Amino acid sequence: MNKCYFCGAQSSGKIYRNSVCSSCGKDLKVCLNCIHYDRNSHNQCRESQAERVTDKDRANFCDYFEPSGKGGSSTAQKKAEEARNKLEDLFS
């Protein structure tokens, strides 16, 4: 079972470059959702043959992509909503 790196929602089936999360709409074939992603590795990827990807949260064409299954937590989405609400409160 695949999970979205941002909200943690589960998705089934194969992930393609244009696959998006049904819950939050974020791209699913991204570095942040890959088993090889590692913030502390060179180019933030443990796969030595993979080409460098600069936008880790955007869909890409990496041939080494494998879903990590970890997924994010809904707290990331809640924080984004809270920040948006605070911003809206400033202007209302």
PDB file of N, CA, C and O in Angstrom:
ATOM      1  N   MET A   1       0.846  -1.181   0.000  1.00  0.00           N
ATOM      2  CA  MET A   1       0.000   0.000   0.000  1.00  0.00           C
ATOM      3  C   MET A   1       0.888   1.241   0.000  1.00  0.00           C
ATOM      4  O   MET A   1       1.822   1.337   0.797  1.00  0.00           O
ATOM      5  N   ASN A   2       0.608   2.171  -0.873  1.00  0.00           N
ATOM      6  CA  ASN A   2       1.348   3.424  -0.988  1.00  0.00           C
ATOM      7  C   ASN A   2       0.708   4.491  -0.116  1.00  0.00           C
ATOM      8  O   ASN A   2      -0.502   4.486   0.111  1.00  0.00           O
ATOM      9  N   LYS A   3       1.538   5.405   0.368  1.00  0.00           N
ATOM     10  CA  LYS A   3       1.032   6.514   1.166  1.00  0.00           C
ATOM     11  C   LYS A   3       1.589   7.823   0.627  1.00  0.00           C
ATOM     12  O   LYS A   3       2.707   7.877   0.113  1.00  0.00           O
ATOM     13  N   CYS A   4       0.800   8.863   0.754  1.00  0.00           N
ATOM     14  CA  CYS A   4       1.217  10.199   0.345  1.00  0.00           C
ATOM     15  C   CYS A   4       2.243  10.733   1.345  1.00  0.00           C
ATOM     16  O   CYS A   4       2.054  10.620   2.557  1.00  0.00           O
ATOM     17  N   TYR A   5       3.323  11.312   0.835  1.00  0.00           N
ATOM     18  CA  TYR A   5       4.362  11.865   1.711  1.00  0.00           C
ATOM     19  C   TYR A   5       3.847  13.051   2.517  1.00  0.00           C
ATOM     20  O   TYR A   5       4.370  13.333   3.595  1.00  0.00           O
ATOM     21  N   PHE A   6       2.834  13.746   2.017  1.00  0.00           N
ATOM     22  CA  PHE A   6       2.364  14.974   2.656  1.00  0.00           C
ATOM     23  C   PHE A   6       1.287  14.710   3.705  1.00  0.00           C
ATOM     24  O   PHE A   6       1.426  15.112   4.860  1.00  0.00           O
ATOM     25  N   CYS A   7       0.218  14.036   3.302  1.00  0.00           N
ATOM     26  CA  CYS A   7      -0.915  13.870   4.226  1.00  0.00           C
ATOM     27  C   CYS A   7      -1.038  12.467   4.797  1.00  0.00           C
ATOM     28  O   CYS A   7      -1.781  12.262   5.757  1.00  0.00           O
ATOM     29  N   GLY A   8      -0.328  11.494   4.232  1.00  0.00           N
ATOM     30  CA  GLY A   8      -0.379  10.138   4.748  1.00  0.00           C
ATOM     31  C   GLY A   8      -1.537   9.309   4.225  1.00  0.00           C
ATOM     32  O   GLY A   8      -1.719   8.169   4.653  1.00  0.00           O
ATOM     33  N   ALA A   9      -2.328   9.858   3.304  1.00  0.00           N
ATOM     34  CA  ALA A   9      -3.462   9.120   2.743  1.00  0.00           C
ATOM     35  C   ALA A   9      -2.947   7.926   1.934  1.00  0.00           C
ATOM     36  O   ALA A   9      -1.927   8.016   1.251  1.00  0.00           O
ATOM     37  N   GLN A  10      -3.666   6.820   2.024  1.00  0.00           N
ATOM     38  CA  GLN A  10      -3.267   5.616   1.312  1.00  0.00           C
ATOM     39  C   GLN A  10      -3.804   5.628  -0.108  1.00  0.00           C
ATOM     40  O   GLN A  10      -4.899   6.122  -0.378  1.00  0.00           O
ATOM     41  N   SER A  11      -3.009   5.072  -1.004  1.00  0.00           N
ATOM     42  CA  SER A  11      -3.444   4.919  -2.389  1.00  0.00           C
ATOM     43  C   SER A  11      -3.045   3.524  -2.844  1.00  0.00           C
ATOM     44  O   SER A  11      -2.044   2.973  -2.386  1.00  0.00           O
ATOM     45  N   SER A  12      -3.822   2.967  -3.733  1.00  0.00           N
ATOM     46  CA  SER A  12      -3.516   1.625  -4.214  1.00  0.00           C
ATOM     47  C   SER A  12      -3.123   1.698  -5.679  1.00  0.00           C
ATOM     48  O   SER A  12      -3.386   2.691  -6.357  1.00  0.00           O
ATOM     49  N   GLY A  13      -2.502   0.657  -6.148  1.00  0.00           N
ATOM     50  CA  GLY A  13      -2.098   0.609  -7.551  1.00  0.00           C
ATOM     51  C   GLY A  13      -0.714   1.167  -7.778  1.00  0.00           C
ATOM     52  O   GLY A  13      -0.048   1.646  -6.860  1.00  0.00           O
ATOM     53  N   LYS A  14      -0.303   1.091  -9.026  1.00  0.00           N
ATOM     54  CA  LYS A  14       1.023   1.558  -9.425  1.00  0.00           C
ATOM     55  C   LYS A  14       1.044   3.089  -9.466  1.00  0.00           C
ATOM     56  O   LYS A  14       0.056   3.732  -9.822  1.00  0.00           O
ATOM     57  N   ILE A  15       2.182   3.647  -9.096  1.00  0.00           N
ATOM     58  CA  ILE A  15       2.345   5.099  -9.128  1.00  0.00           C
ATOM     59  C   ILE A  15       3.056   5.487 -10.418  1.00  0.00           C
ATOM     60  O   ILE A  15       4.140   4.991 -10.727  1.00  0.00           O
ATOM     61  N   TYR A  16       2.418   6.386 -11.162  1.00  0.00           N
ATOM     62  CA  TYR A  16       2.981   6.907 -12.405  1.00  0.00           C
ATOM     63  C   TYR A  16       3.405   8.361 -12.204  1.00  0.00           C
ATOM     64  O   TYR A  16       3.115   8.954 -11.165  1.00  0.00           O
ATOM     65  N   ARG A  17       4.082   8.930 -13.180  1.00  0.00           N
ATOM     66  CA  ARG A  17       4.562  10.307 -13.055  1.00  0.00           C
ATOM     67  C   ARG A  17       3.424  11.291 -12.819  1.00  0.00           C
ATOM     68  O   ARG A  17       3.608  12.288 -12.120  1.00  0.00           O
ATOM     69  N   ASN A  18       2.268  11.031 -13.381  1.00  0.00           N
ATOM     70  CA  ASN A  18       1.147  11.959 -13.241  1.00  0.00           C
ATOM     71  C   ASN A  18       0.178  11.561 -12.123  1.00  0.00           C
ATOM     72  O   ASN A  18      -0.906  12.137 -12.029  1.00  0.00           O
ATOM     73  N   SER A  19       0.536  10.597 -11.280  1.00  0.00           N
ATOM     74  CA  SER A  19      -0.325  10.178 -10.174  1.00  0.00           C
ATOM     75  C   SER A  19      -0.344  11.247  -9.083  1.00  0.00           C
ATOM     76  O   SER A  19       0.695  11.793  -8.712  1.00  0.00           O
ATOM     77  N   VAL A  20      -1.534  11.530  -8.582  1.00  0.00           N
ATOM     78  CA  VAL A  20      -1.684  12.506  -7.506  1.00  0.00           C
ATOM     79  C   VAL A  20      -2.486  11.887  -6.364  1.00  0.00           C
ATOM     80  O   VAL A  20      -3.252  10.945  -6.567  1.00  0.00           O
ATOM     81  N   CYS A  21      -2.302  12.419  -5.184  1.00  0.00           N
ATOM     82  CA  CYS A  21      -3.014  11.967  -4.000  1.00  0.00           C
ATOM     83  C   CYS A  21      -4.487  12.346  -4.117  1.00  0.00           C
ATOM     84  O   CYS A  21      -4.813  13.485  -4.451  1.00  0.00           O
ATOM     85  N   SER A  22      -5.363  11.409  -3.847  1.00  0.00           N
ATOM     86  CA  SER A  22      -6.796  11.690  -3.941  1.00  0.00           C
ATOM     87  C   SER A  22      -7.275  12.565  -2.789  1.00  0.00           C
ATOM     88  O   SER A  22      -8.359  13.144  -2.857  1.00  0.00           O
ATOM     89  N   SER A  23      -6.472  12.663  -1.732  1.00  0.00           N
ATOM     90  CA  SER A  23      -6.872  13.443  -0.566  1.00  0.00           C
ATOM     91  C   SER A  23      -6.403  14.903  -0.643  1.00  0.00           C
ATOM     92  O   SER A  23      -7.197  15.824  -0.450  1.00  0.00           O
ATOM     93  N   CYS A  24      -5.111  15.105  -0.925  1.00  0.00           N
ATOM     94  CA  CYS A  24      -4.568  16.476  -0.893  1.00  0.00           C
ATOM     95  C   CYS A  24      -4.152  16.999  -2.261  1.00  0.00           C
ATOM     96  O   CYS A  24      -3.877  18.191  -2.399  1.00  0.00           O
ATOM     97  N   GLY A  25      -4.100  16.137  -3.280  1.00  0.00           N
ATOM     98  CA  GLY A  25      -3.766  16.580  -4.632  1.00  0.00           C
ATOM     99  C   GLY A  25      -2.282  16.720  -4.920  1.00  0.00           C
ATOM    100  O   GLY A  25      -1.910  17.185  -5.997  1.00  0.00           O
ATOM    101  N   LYS A  26      -1.418  16.327  -3.979  1.00  0.00           N
ATOM    102  CA  LYS A  26       0.032  16.417  -4.198  1.00  0.00           C
ATOM    103  C   LYS A  26       0.487  15.291  -5.134  1.00  0.00           C
ATOM    104  O   LYS A  26      -0.137  14.231  -5.193  1.00  0.00           O
ATOM    105  N   ASP A  27       1.587  15.537  -5.867  1.00  0.00           N
ATOM    106  CA  ASP A  27       2.176  14.511  -6.721  1.00  0.00           C
ATOM    107  C   ASP A  27       2.643  13.343  -5.861  1.00  0.00           C
ATOM    108  O   ASP A  27       3.091  13.541  -4.731  1.00  0.00           O
ATOM    109  N   LEU A  28       2.537  12.114  -6.398  1.00  0.00           N
ATOM    110  CA  LEU A  28       2.965  10.934  -5.642  1.00  0.00           C
ATOM    111  C   LEU A  28       4.341  10.412  -6.067  1.00  0.00           C
ATOM    112  O   LEU A  28       5.081   9.883  -5.237  1.00  0.00           O
ATOM    113  N   LYS A  29       4.693  10.556  -7.358  1.00  0.00           N
ATOM    114  CA  LYS A  29       6.004  10.078  -7.807  1.00  0.00           C
ATOM    115  C   LYS A  29       7.016  11.183  -7.592  1.00  0.00           C
ATOM    116  O   LYS A  29       7.442  11.858  -8.530  1.00  0.00           O
ATOM    117  N   VAL A  30       7.395  11.353  -6.324  1.00  0.00           N
ATOM    118  CA  VAL A  30       8.330  12.403  -5.928  1.00  0.00           C
ATOM    119  C   VAL A  30       9.408  11.792  -5.044  1.00  0.00           C
ATOM    120  O   VAL A  30       9.209  10.728  -4.457  1.00  0.00           O
ATOM    121  N   CYS A  31      10.533  12.455  -4.952  1.00  0.00           N
ATOM    122  CA  CYS A  31      11.638  11.969  -4.123  1.00  0.00           C
ATOM    123  C   CYS A  31      11.221  11.772  -2.669  1.00  0.00           C
ATOM    124  O   CYS A  31      11.619  10.798  -2.031  1.00  0.00           O
ATOM    125  N   LEU A  32      10.426  12.690  -2.153  1.00  0.00           N
ATOM    126  CA  LEU A  32      10.019  12.609  -0.749  1.00  0.00           C
ATOM    127  C   LEU A  32       9.186  11.366  -0.459  1.00  0.00           C
ATOM    128  O   LEU A  32       9.005  11.001   0.703  1.00  0.00           O
ATOM    129  N   ASN A  33       8.686  10.724  -1.485  1.00  0.00           N
ATOM    130  CA  ASN A  33       7.844   9.540  -1.333  1.00  0.00           C
ATOM    131  C   ASN A  33       8.595   8.262  -1.738  1.00  0.00           C
ATOM    132  O   ASN A  33       7.984   7.203  -1.884  1.00  0.00           O
ATOM    133  N   CYS A  34       9.904   8.361  -1.917  1.00  0.00           N
ATOM    134  CA  CYS A  34      10.713   7.254  -2.425  1.00  0.00           C
ATOM    135  C   CYS A  34      11.538   6.597  -1.329  1.00  0.00           C
ATOM    136  O   CYS A  34      11.979   7.251  -0.384  1.00  0.00           O
ATOM    137  N   ILE A  35      11.735   5.302  -1.473  1.00  0.00           N
ATOM    138  CA  ILE A  35      12.514   4.530  -0.501  1.00  0.00           C
ATOM    139  C   ILE A  35      13.986   4.968  -0.493  1.00  0.00           C
ATOM    140  O   ILE A  35      14.673   4.789   0.513  1.00  0.00           O
ATOM    141  N   HIS A  36      14.472   5.532  -1.593  1.00  0.00           N
ATOM    142  CA  HIS A  36      15.869   5.941  -1.696  1.00  0.00           C
ATOM    143  C   HIS A  36      16.137   7.350  -1.156  1.00  0.00           C
ATOM    144  O   HIS A  36      17.295   7.743  -1.014  1.00  0.00           O
ATOM    145  N   TYR A  37      15.091   8.105  -0.857  1.00  0.00           N
ATOM    146  CA  TYR A  37      15.277   9.472  -0.371  1.00  0.00           C
ATOM    147  C   TYR A  37      15.930   9.474   1.003  1.00  0.00           C
ATOM    148  O   TYR A  37      15.503   8.763   1.913  1.00  0.00           O
ATOM    149  N   ASP A  38      16.971  10.284   1.134  1.00  0.00           N
ATOM    150  CA  ASP A  38      17.678  10.429   2.407  1.00  0.00           C
ATOM    151  C   ASP A  38      18.260  11.835   2.458  1.00  0.00           C
ATOM    152  O   ASP A  38      19.135  12.184   1.665  1.00  0.00           O
ATOM    153  N   ARG A  39      17.774  12.627   3.384  1.00  0.00           N
ATOM    154  CA  ARG A  39      18.226  14.024   3.489  1.00  0.00           C
ATOM    155  C   ARG A  39      19.728  14.136   3.648  1.00  0.00           C
ATOM    156  O   ARG A  39      20.315  15.129   3.217  1.00  0.00           O
ATOM    157  N   ASN A  40      20.366  13.151   4.253  1.00  0.00           N
ATOM    158  CA  ASN A  40      21.786  13.233   4.569  1.00  0.00           C
ATOM    159  C   ASN A  40      22.698  12.645   3.494  1.00  0.00           C
ATOM    160  O   ASN A  40      23.920  12.719   3.624  1.00  0.00           O
ATOM    161  N   SER A  41      22.141  12.073   2.452  1.00  0.00           N
ATOM    162  CA  SER A  41      22.944  11.498   1.371  1.00  0.00           C
ATOM    163  C   SER A  41      23.272  12.550   0.317  1.00  0.00           C
ATOM    164  O   SER A  41      22.656  13.614   0.260  1.00  0.00           O
ATOM    165  N   HIS A  42      24.269  12.219  -0.525  1.00  0.00           N
ATOM    166  CA  HIS A  42      24.622  13.098  -1.648  1.00  0.00           C
ATOM    167  C   HIS A  42      23.408  13.235  -2.548  1.00  0.00           C
ATOM    168  O   HIS A  42      22.801  12.229  -2.914  1.00  0.00           O
ATOM    169  N   ASN A  43      23.041  14.445  -2.913  1.00  0.00           N
ATOM    170  CA  ASN A  43      21.845  14.750  -3.707  1.00  0.00           C
ATOM    171  C   ASN A  43      20.561  14.255  -3.040  1.00  0.00           C
ATOM    172  O   ASN A  43      19.519  14.150  -3.687  1.00  0.00           O
ATOM    173  N   GLN A  44      20.641  13.959  -1.771  1.00  0.00           N
ATOM    174  CA  GLN A  44      19.515  13.481  -0.962  1.00  0.00           C
ATOM    175  C   GLN A  44      18.912  12.190  -1.504  1.00  0.00           C
ATOM    176  O   GLN A  44      17.704  11.974  -1.407  1.00  0.00           O
ATOM    177  N   CYS A  45      19.766  11.324  -2.081  1.00  0.00           N
ATOM    178  CA  CYS A  45      19.313  10.066  -2.653  1.00  0.00           C
ATOM    179  C   CYS A  45      20.364   8.989  -2.395  1.00  0.00           C
ATOM    180  O   CYS A  45      21.551   9.204  -2.639  1.00  0.00           O
ATOM    181  N   ARG A  46      19.927   7.828  -1.900  1.00  0.00           N
ATOM    182  CA  ARG A  46      20.860   6.725  -1.649  1.00  0.00           C
ATOM    183  C   ARG A  46      21.161   5.915  -2.904  1.00  0.00           C
ATOM    184  O   ARG A  46      22.081   5.097  -2.894  1.00  0.00           O
ATOM    185  N   GLU A  47      20.413   6.120  -3.980  1.00  0.00           N
ATOM    186  CA  GLU A  47      20.666   5.433  -5.242  1.00  0.00           C
ATOM    187  C   GLU A  47      21.760   6.192  -5.979  1.00  0.00           C
ATOM    188  O   GLU A  47      21.539   7.313  -6.437  1.00  0.00           O
ATOM    189  N   SER A  48      22.934   5.588  -6.094  1.00  0.00           N
ATOM    190  CA  SER A  48      24.102   6.279  -6.658  1.00  0.00           C
ATOM    191  C   SER A  48      23.977   6.546  -8.160  1.00  0.00           C
ATOM    192  O   SER A  48      24.619   7.467  -8.665  1.00  0.00           O
ATOM    193  N   GLN A  49      23.182   5.779  -8.877  1.00  0.00           N
ATOM    194  CA  GLN A  49      23.072   5.956 -10.324  1.00  0.00           C
ATOM    195  C   GLN A  49      21.950   6.906 -10.734  1.00  0.00           C
ATOM    196  O   GLN A  49      21.844   7.266 -11.907  1.00  0.00           O
ATOM    197  N   ALA A  50      21.129   7.308  -9.801  1.00  0.00           N
ATOM    198  CA  ALA A  50      20.002   8.188 -10.124  1.00  0.00           C
ATOM    199  C   ALA A  50      20.499   9.585 -10.492  1.00  0.00           C
ATOM    200  O   ALA A  50      21.466  10.090  -9.921  1.00  0.00           O
ATOM    201  N   GLU A  51      19.818  10.189 -11.450  1.00  0.00           N
ATOM    202  CA  GLU A  51      20.152  11.563 -11.821  1.00  0.00           C
ATOM    203  C   GLU A  51      19.668  12.506 -10.733  1.00  0.00           C
ATOM    204  O   GLU A  51      18.728  12.197 -10.000  1.00  0.00           O
ATOM    205  N   ARG A  52      20.316  13.655 -10.635  1.00  0.00           N
ATOM    206  CA  ARG A  52      19.959  14.634  -9.613  1.00  0.00           C
ATOM    207  C   ARG A  52      18.585  15.235  -9.902  1.00  0.00           C
ATOM    208  O   ARG A  52      18.291  15.620 -11.033  1.00  0.00           O
ATOM    209  N   VAL A  53      17.754  15.309  -8.872  1.00  0.00           N
ATOM    210  CA  VAL A  53      16.442  15.942  -8.968  1.00  0.00           C
ATOM    211  C   VAL A  53      16.443  17.105  -7.991  1.00  0.00           C
ATOM    212  O   VAL A  53      16.690  16.911  -6.801  1.00  0.00           O
ATOM    213  N   THR A  54      16.173  18.300  -8.471  1.00  0.00           N
ATOM    214  CA  THR A  54      16.249  19.475  -7.600  1.00  0.00           C
ATOM    215  C   THR A  54      14.973  19.689  -6.794  1.00  0.00           C
ATOM    216  O   THR A  54      15.045  20.043  -5.618  1.00  0.00           O
ATOM    217  N   ASP A  55      13.817  19.484  -7.396  1.00  0.00           N
ATOM    218  CA  ASP A  55      12.554  19.671  -6.689  1.00  0.00           C
ATOM    219  C   ASP A  55      12.084  18.338  -6.130  1.00  0.00           C
ATOM    220  O   ASP A  55      11.475  17.540  -6.842  1.00  0.00           O
ATOM    221  N   LYS A  56      12.363  18.101  -4.877  1.00  0.00           N
ATOM    222  CA  LYS A  56      12.074  16.812  -4.248  1.00  0.00           C
ATOM    223  C   LYS A  56      10.591  16.555  -4.042  1.00  0.00           C
ATOM    224  O   LYS A  56      10.185  15.417  -3.808  1.00  0.00           O
ATOM    225  N   ASP A  57       9.774  17.608  -4.127  1.00  0.00           N
ATOM    226  CA  ASP A  57       8.337  17.438  -3.908  1.00  0.00           C
ATOM    227  C   ASP A  57       7.519  17.566  -5.194  1.00  0.00           C
ATOM    228  O   ASP A  57       6.299  17.726  -5.143  1.00  0.00           O
ATOM    229  N   ARG A  58       8.194  17.495  -6.349  1.00  0.00           N
ATOM    230  CA  ARG A  58       7.524  17.588  -7.650  1.00  0.00           C
ATOM    231  C   ARG A  58       7.703  16.273  -8.400  1.00  0.00           C
ATOM    232  O   ARG A  58       8.715  15.590  -8.236  1.00  0.00           O
ATOM    233  N   ALA A  59       6.724  15.924  -9.216  1.00  0.00           N
ATOM    234  CA  ALA A  59       6.790  14.696 -10.005  1.00  0.00           C
ATOM    235  C   ALA A  59       8.032  14.698 -10.894  1.00  0.00           C
ATOM    236  O   ALA A  59       8.430  15.743 -11.410  1.00  0.00           O
ATOM    237  N   ASN A  60       8.645  13.521 -11.072  1.00  0.00           N
ATOM    238  CA  ASN A  60       9.852  13.418 -11.876  1.00  0.00           C
ATOM    239  C   ASN A  60       9.866  12.120 -12.668  1.00  0.00           C
ATOM    240  O   ASN A  60       8.953  11.304 -12.549  1.00  0.00           O
ATOM    241  N   PHE A  61      10.901  11.931 -13.474  1.00  0.00           N
ATOM    242  CA  PHE A  61      11.014  10.762 -14.341  1.00  0.00           C
ATOM    243  C   PHE A  61      12.029   9.745 -13.834  1.00  0.00           C
ATOM    244  O   PHE A  61      12.499   8.925 -14.623  1.00  0.00           O
ATOM    245  N   CYS A  62      12.380   9.762 -12.577  1.00  0.00           N
ATOM    246  CA  CYS A  62      13.408   8.870 -12.043  1.00  0.00           C
ATOM    247  C   CYS A  62      13.036   7.394 -12.251  1.00  0.00           C
ATOM    248  O   CYS A  62      11.942   6.956 -11.895  1.00  0.00           O
ATOM    249  N   ASP A  63      13.972   6.647 -12.834  1.00  0.00           N
ATOM    250  CA  ASP A  63      13.746   5.222 -13.086  1.00  0.00           C
ATOM    251  C   ASP A  63      13.929   4.368 -11.832  1.00  0.00           C
ATOM    252  O   ASP A  63      13.547   3.198 -11.821  1.00  0.00           O
ATOM    253  N   TYR A  64      14.498   4.933 -10.795  1.00  0.00           N
ATOM    254  CA  TYR A  64      14.787   4.175  -9.577  1.00  0.00           C
ATOM    255  C   TYR A  64      13.726   4.382  -8.494  1.00  0.00           C
ATOM    256  O   TYR A  64      13.883   3.889  -7.377  1.00  0.00           O
ATOM    257  N   PHE A  65      12.660   5.099  -8.809  1.00  0.00           N
ATOM    258  CA  PHE A  65      11.621   5.385  -7.825  1.00  0.00           C
ATOM    259  C   PHE A  65      10.962   4.106  -7.321  1.00  0.00           C
ATOM    260  O   PHE A  65      10.525   3.261  -8.102  1.00  0.00           O
ATOM    261  N   GLU A  66      10.902   3.987  -5.996  1.00  0.00           N
ATOM    262  CA  GLU A  66      10.163   2.919  -5.329  1.00  0.00           C
ATOM    263  C   GLU A  66       9.434   3.555  -4.158  1.00  0.00           C
ATOM    264  O   GLU A  66      10.067   4.204  -3.325  1.00  0.00           O
ATOM    265  N   PRO A  67       8.122   3.389  -4.072  1.00  0.00           N
ATOM    266  CA  PRO A  67       7.373   4.012  -2.980  1.00  0.00           C
ATOM    267  C   PRO A  67       7.864   3.522  -1.622  1.00  0.00           C
ATOM    268  O   PRO A  67       8.084   2.327  -1.427  1.00  0.00           O
ATOM    269  N   SER A  68       8.032   4.438  -0.701  1.00  0.00           N
ATOM    270  CA  SER A  68       8.526   4.075   0.621  1.00  0.00           C
ATOM    271  C   SER A  68       7.437   3.489   1.504  1.00  0.00           C
ATOM    272  O   SER A  68       7.720   2.680   2.387  1.00  0.00           O
ATOM    273  N   GLY A  69       6.192   3.892   1.271  1.00  0.00           N
ATOM    274  CA  GLY A  69       5.094   3.395   2.091  1.00  0.00           C
ATOM    275  C   GLY A  69       4.999   4.054   3.452  1.00  0.00           C
ATOM    276  O   GLY A  69       4.081   3.765   4.220  1.00  0.00           O
ATOM    277  N   LYS A  70       5.943   4.942   3.761  1.00  0.00           N
ATOM    278  CA  LYS A  70       5.935   5.613   5.061  1.00  0.00           C
ATOM    279  C   LYS A  70       4.851   6.673   5.115  1.00  0.00           C
ATOM    280  O   LYS A  70       4.024   6.683   6.027  1.00  0.00           O
ATOM    281  N   GLY A  71       4.858   7.548   4.154  1.00  0.00           N
ATOM    282  CA  GLY A  71       3.872   8.614   4.108  1.00  0.00           C
ATOM    283  C   GLY A  71       4.065   9.646   5.188  1.00  0.00           C
ATOM    284  O   GLY A  71       4.765   9.417   6.175  1.00  0.00           O
ATOM    285  N   GLY A  72       3.450  10.761   4.994  1.00  0.00           N
ATOM    286  CA  GLY A  72       3.509  11.837   5.964  1.00  0.00           C
ATOM    287  C   GLY A  72       2.421  11.673   6.994  1.00  0.00           C
ATOM    288  O   GLY A  72       1.773  10.630   7.078  1.00  0.00           O
ATOM    289  N   SER A  73       2.237  12.676   7.745  1.00  0.00           N
ATOM    290  CA  SER A  73       1.176  12.636   8.747  1.00  0.00           C
ATOM    291  C   SER A  73       0.196  13.746   8.458  1.00  0.00           C
ATOM    292  O   SER A  73       0.518  14.713   7.769  1.00  0.00           O
ATOM    293  N   SER A  74      -0.961  13.607   8.971  1.00  0.00           N
ATOM    294  CA  SER A  74      -1.962  14.638   8.752  1.00  0.00           C
ATOM    295  C   SER A  74      -1.591  15.922   9.486  1.00  0.00           C
ATOM    296  O   SER A  74      -2.210  16.961   9.260  1.00  0.00           O
ATOM    297  N   THR A  75      -0.585  15.863  10.365  1.00  0.00           N
ATOM    298  CA  THR A  75      -0.164  17.069  11.082  1.00  0.00           C
ATOM    299  C   THR A  75       0.420  18.090  10.111  1.00  0.00           C
ATOM    300  O   THR A  75       0.263  19.293  10.322  1.00  0.00           O
ATOM    301  N   ALA A  76       1.086  17.638   9.058  1.00  0.00           N
ATOM    302  CA  ALA A  76       1.633  18.567   8.070  1.00  0.00           C
ATOM    303  C   ALA A  76       0.502  19.327   7.395  1.00  0.00           C
ATOM    304  O   ALA A  76       0.601  20.534   7.175  1.00  0.00           O
ATOM    305  N   GLN A  77      -0.558  18.626   7.071  1.00  0.00           N
ATOM    306  CA  GLN A  77      -1.697  19.272   6.444  1.00  0.00           C
ATOM    307  C   GLN A  77      -2.391  20.203   7.431  1.00  0.00           C
ATOM    308  O   GLN A  77      -2.839  21.285   7.048  1.00  0.00           O
ATOM    309  N   LYS A  78      -2.485  19.801   8.683  1.00  0.00           N
ATOM    310  CA  LYS A  78      -3.114  20.642   9.697  1.00  0.00           C
ATOM    311  C   LYS A  78      -2.315  21.923   9.918  1.00  0.00           C
ATOM    312  O   LYS A  78      -2.895  22.996  10.082  1.00  0.00           O
ATOM    313  N   LYS A  79      -0.984  21.816   9.923  1.00  0.00           N
ATOM    314  CA  LYS A  79      -0.144  23.002  10.092  1.00  0.00           C
ATOM    315  C   LYS A  79      -0.333  23.971   8.935  1.00  0.00           C
ATOM    316  O   LYS A  79      -0.390  25.185   9.134  1.00  0.00           O
ATOM    317  N   ALA A  80      -0.430  23.432   7.731  1.00  0.00           N
ATOM    318  CA  ALA A  80      -0.643  24.283   6.563  1.00  0.00           C
ATOM    319  C   ALA A  80      -1.991  24.984   6.650  1.00  0.00           C
ATOM    320  O   ALA A  80      -2.101  26.165   6.321  1.00  0.00           O
ATOM    321  N   GLU A  81      -3.012  24.264   7.091  1.00  0.00           N
ATOM    322  CA  GLU A  81      -4.340  24.865   7.232  1.00  0.00           C
ATOM    323  C   GLU A  81      -4.336  25.936   8.322  1.00  0.00           C
ATOM    324  O   GLU A  81      -4.943  26.994   8.153  1.00  0.00           O
ATOM    325  N   GLU A  82      -3.661  25.671   9.430  1.00  0.00           N
ATOM    326  CA  GLU A  82      -3.571  26.655  10.516  1.00  0.00           C
ATOM    327  C   GLU A  82      -2.871  27.928  10.043  1.00  0.00           C
ATOM    328  O   GLU A  82      -3.319  29.035  10.340  1.00  0.00           O
ATOM    329  N   ALA A  83      -1.783  27.768   9.314  1.00  0.00           N
ATOM    330  CA  ALA A  83      -1.051  28.926   8.799  1.00  0.00           C
ATOM    331  C   ALA A  83      -1.921  29.724   7.833  1.00  0.00           C
ATOM    332  O   ALA A  83      -1.919  30.955   7.862  1.00  0.00           O
ATOM    333  N   ARG A  84      -2.661  29.025   6.982  1.00  0.00           N
ATOM    334  CA  ARG A  84      -3.542  29.683   6.031  1.00  0.00           C
ATOM    335  C   ARG A  84      -4.642  30.456   6.777  1.00  0.00           C
ATOM    336  O   ARG A  84      -4.977  31.583   6.413  1.00  0.00           O
ATOM    337  N   ASN A  85      -5.193  29.834   7.818  1.00  0.00           N
ATOM    338  CA  ASN A  85      -6.246  30.491   8.614  1.00  0.00           C
ATOM    339  C   ASN A  85      -5.714  31.733   9.319  1.00  0.00           C
ATOM    340  O   ASN A  85      -6.399  32.755   9.367  1.00  0.00           O
ATOM    341  N   LYS A  86      -4.508  31.662   9.866  1.00  0.00           N
ATOM    342  CA  LYS A  86      -3.904  32.815  10.530  1.00  0.00           C
ATOM    343  C   LYS A  86      -3.683  33.952   9.550  1.00  0.00           C
ATOM    344  O   LYS A  86      -3.908  35.117   9.876  1.00  0.00           O
ATOM    345  N   LEU A  87      -3.242  33.609   8.349  1.00  0.00           N
ATOM    346  CA  LEU A  87      -3.023  34.620   7.317  1.00  0.00           C
ATOM    347  C   LEU A  87      -4.343  35.288   6.921  1.00  0.00           C
ATOM    348  O   LEU A  87      -4.416  36.506   6.757  1.00  0.00           O
ATOM    349  N   GLU A  88      -5.374  34.467   6.774  1.00  0.00           N
ATOM    350  CA  GLU A  88      -6.683  35.010   6.425  1.00  0.00           C
ATOM    351  C   GLU A  88      -7.210  35.913   7.536  1.00  0.00           C
ATOM    352  O   GLU A  88      -7.841  36.931   7.251  1.00  0.00           O
ATOM    353  N   ASP A  89      -6.962  35.559   8.800  1.00  0.00           N
ATOM    354  CA  ASP A  89      -7.401  36.371   9.940  1.00  0.00           C
ATOM    355  C   ASP A  89      -6.740  37.741   9.940  1.00  0.00           C
ATOM    356  O   ASP A  89      -7.344  38.723  10.372  1.00  0.00           O
ATOM    357  N   LEU A  90      -5.504  37.811   9.458  1.00  0.00           N
ATOM    358  CA  LEU A  90      -4.810  39.089   9.398  1.00  0.00           C
ATOM    359  C   LEU A  90      -5.498  40.071   8.466  1.00  0.00           C
ATOM    360  O   LEU A  90      -5.487  41.278   8.709  1.00  0.00           O
ATOM    361  N   PHE A  91      -6.092  39.558   7.408  1.00  0.00           N
ATOM    362  CA  PHE A  91      -6.679  40.419   6.398  1.00  0.00           C
ATOM    363  C   PHE A  91      -8.191  40.523   6.473  1.00  0.00           C
ATOM    364  O   PHE A  91      -8.823  41.099   5.588  1.00  0.00           O
ATOM    365  N   SER A  92      -8.777  39.962   7.535  1.00  0.00           N
ATOM    366  CA  SER A  92     -10.239  40.076   7.645  1.00  0.00           C
ATOM    367  C   SER A  92     -10.658  40.924   8.814  1.00  0.00           C
ATOM    368  O   SER A  92     -11.852  41.116   9.041  1.00  0.00           O
TER     369      SER A  92
END
